[in-house]
Amino acid sequence: MVKICCIGAGYVGGPTMAMIAFKCPDIEVVVVDISVARINAWNSDRLPIFEPGLEDVVKGCRGRNLFFSYDVEKHVAAADIVFVSVNTPTKTRGLGAGKAADLTYWESAARMIADVSKSDKIVVEKSTVPVKTAEAIEKILTHNNKGINFQILSNPEFLAEGTAIEDLAKPDRVLIGGRETPEGQKAIEALKAVYAHWVPEENIITMNLWSAELSKLAANAILAQRISSINAMSALCEATGADVSEVAYAVGKDSRIGPKFLNASVGFGGSCFQKDILNLVYICECNGLTEVANYWKQVVQINDYQKSRFVKRVVSSMFNTVSGKKIAILGFAFKKDTGDTRETAAIDVCHGLLGDNAKISIYDPQVTADQIMRDLAMNKFDWDHPQHLQPMSPTAAKKVDVVWDAYEATKNAHGVCILTEWDEFKKLDYKKVYDGMQKPAFIFDGRNVINVEELRKIGFIVYSVGKPLDPWVKDLPAAPPS
Ligand SMILES: NC(=O)c1ccc[n+]([C@@H]2O[C@H](COP(=O)([O-])OP(=O)(O)OC[C@H]3O[C@@H](n4cnc5c(N)ncnc54)[C@H](O)[C@@H]3O)[C@@H](O)[C@H]2O)c1
């Protein structure tokens, strides 16, 4: 029986390995992690991450050929194929701080693999890593190898949170990069055979290691670029009276462009986009490609601009101050159908409002109060470390309240900000929300989920990203010349 071990039981390691075990009853899959709490949660009825459909897949094979363990070394030693799906945070100090990937966790995983291995292994990069990481990993493994043969493959993951199970069951493509040597090709075939249990052969693409590593960064950069492009248009729409949804619809009808990833919003979030682009920028700079680096940097800069533009709209609309005012935040996750808050736009918006002394009341159907408080107390980039190693600043926001109901959050509020596109926010009884609020009642829709006209009829002053401005908002430009 082929034995797979995956190091890292996170958003990627957990669901991907569960899918492999589910589809391949003839393969034993063990997911290991240094976080005991995470492993215990994977073995319990309350999985550590929320993902539609995940529970059924896990329950379908856990205890059969899918296991979760914190005995990392034992299972790595026993495996034929070792996936590495550990954190790859952005460096916060030293060379490349604020841009380059911090490979501390990757390196320590590689050293551990070298230490405990007694048989040949295929080591698979599942984490998103800088181009040429495989070469570094290869060096660590071969310099400690005691005659063992390691083959390194790159198999970047393209799942999107919120639709991970669907994406894993029917991937657009599976990408496998490997060495162009006979041993490298043999390793590629072995991994291909795993995916071939359920993925059609024509969707399994093989290439060299560097192309595979770069393809992942390129895909995320281009997806994020589409969002920044439409968000840049949203600012122009507000200035000219155009409607960004109409513009996006017209543009997306062009079959060369297509409709996906053209929703204007308060800004993209998630653990990957910003991190991967900054990483790409750093690689470009290291290769002397200043113009290329600056081009991609702009995608992140527009995203930051969009978040701060939103905060300025809120503050300027509400008589240029939110000091002492209650603002309800509806949605904290970086997108709907996930409880993940990594790099969510909500963090920057909340910091912006707290900076102006607002009192905020947050409701999200999937994010715990504990997580929100951690997020608001954490320094930039510190979220991407194993949880028990995350440094906390002691200044946990005192003016923050987390509640379990949208009506509770909006009660007596002066303004409401919608920051995640949860379906339930489309169906709220907005008359009830309005009646419970201070007047004038403001609503700022950062995800374009509400019906602007209906809300204006109720009496709200409405701002919706990229939509023609409410006369009230129009008189108060959000971005005064600096
Ligand atoms: N989240 C996504 O949607 C997504 C999609 C594609 C790729 N990726 C990439 O996949 C990688 C993992 O992302 P994630 O979202 O699963 O992260 P995560 O933080 O959810 O999980 C990483 C896990 O690795 C564990 N870990 C760290 N070092 C370890 C070690 N030495 N031994 C054992 N366990 C260790 C941590 O405790 C943590 O549980 C990252 O490189 C990320 O960029 C993420």
The ligand as an ORCA input file, in Angstrom:
! r2SCAN-3c Opt
* xyz 0 1
  N      -5.171     28.773      2.137
  C      -5.246     28.678      0.832
  O      -6.288     28.912      0.232
  C      -4.038     28.241      0.037
  C      -4.222     27.860     -1.290
  C      -3.125     27.436     -2.018
  C      -1.867     27.412     -1.416
  N      -1.697     27.820     -0.131
  C      -0.350     27.716      0.453
  O      -0.261     26.505      1.184
  C       0.581     26.664      2.338
  C      -0.168     26.301      3.595
  O      -1.272     27.186      3.696
  P      -2.440     26.940      4.743
  O      -3.491     27.940      4.399
  O      -2.798     25.492      4.783
  O      -1.677     27.345      6.097
  P      -2.087     26.988      7.591
  O      -1.440     27.995      8.456
  O      -3.565     26.792      7.684
  O      -1.417     25.544      7.859
  C      -0.049     25.320      7.998
  C       0.147     24.280      9.114
  O       1.508     23.851      9.128
  C       1.868     23.542     10.469
  N       3.332     23.506     10.567
  C       4.218     24.533     10.419
  N       5.475     24.068     10.537
  C       5.400     22.732     10.771
  C       6.366     21.698     10.967
  N       7.681     21.952     10.936
  N       5.915     20.434     11.186
  C       4.591     20.161     11.201
  N       3.631     21.099     11.010
  C       4.022     22.370     10.788
  C       1.203     24.656     11.264
  O       1.038     24.314     12.625
  C      -0.140     24.815     10.520
  O      -1.169     24.038     11.115
  C       1.078     28.108      2.277
  O       2.305     28.122      1.603
  C       0.026     28.805      1.442
  O       0.567     29.932      0.800
  C      -2.775     28.204      0.612
*
